[in-house]
Amino acid sequence: METDRVARILLVEDNEMNRDMLSRRLKRNGYDVVIAIDGQQGVDMAASEAPDLILMDMSLPVIDGWEATRRVNANE
């Protein structure tokens, strides 16, 4: 018997208002949401959480979203 698995989304967003609004909306639509607040944390969580989808802000502290995306892609 096959079980339905909820898609896990990693939301990488440093703006608290955007982060709260997006995470609430995604959760309300049935997604499992994990949150990172800077680029380095996003890279680390992409490896540890194995999300199905990553929503990445491009203007982030520590490392920007462009570099974080390059690092995530390199670690696959």
N, C-alpha and C positions, 0 to 999 in steps of 0.2 A: 504494500500500500504506500503510495507516494504522499509525502507531507508537503504542504506549502511552506516555503521559506520566505521570510520578509527580507526585502532588499535592504542592505546596509549602505547608508550614504555618509561619507565623510565631508563635513562642511568646514572649510577653512576660511574664516572670516574674522577680521580684527575689530570691526565696528559692532559694538554690542547691540545696537538697535536692529541692524540688518540681521545679525546672527540670531537674535531672539525671534524676529518675525519669520525668517526662513525656516528655522528649526521647528517652530510651532506649526507652520503650514505643512511641512513635510511629515511630521509626526501625525498630524490630523488626517493625512492621506495614507497612513498605514506604514510609513517607512521607519526603520530603525536608524536613528541619527546619532553620529558621534561628532564631536566638535573639537577643532583645533583653532587657536587664536593667533598663531604666527606661522610663517613658512616652515621653519625648522620643525615645529611641533606637527605640522601637517605631513611632512616627509616621514617623521618617526611613526606617526599614527597610521599612515598608509601601509607601512610595513607590518605593524603589530595588529592592526584591526582587519586587514584584508577587505576593504570596502568594495562593493559592487560598482559604486560611482563616487567620484570626487568632484565637489563643487568648490573651485579654488578662486578666491579673490586674487587679483594680480598685483595689487598694491598692499603689501604686507610688511610688518616689521621682521627683523632678524634676517630672513632672506625673502626676496619678493616672490610672487606667485609664479613668475616665468622660470626662475631658477629652481624653485621647489618642484615644479612640474617636470623639468629636465631630470632632476634627481630621482623623482618617483619613477619616471620612465626608464631610467638607467638601472634601477634596482629590480625590475621585473625579472 
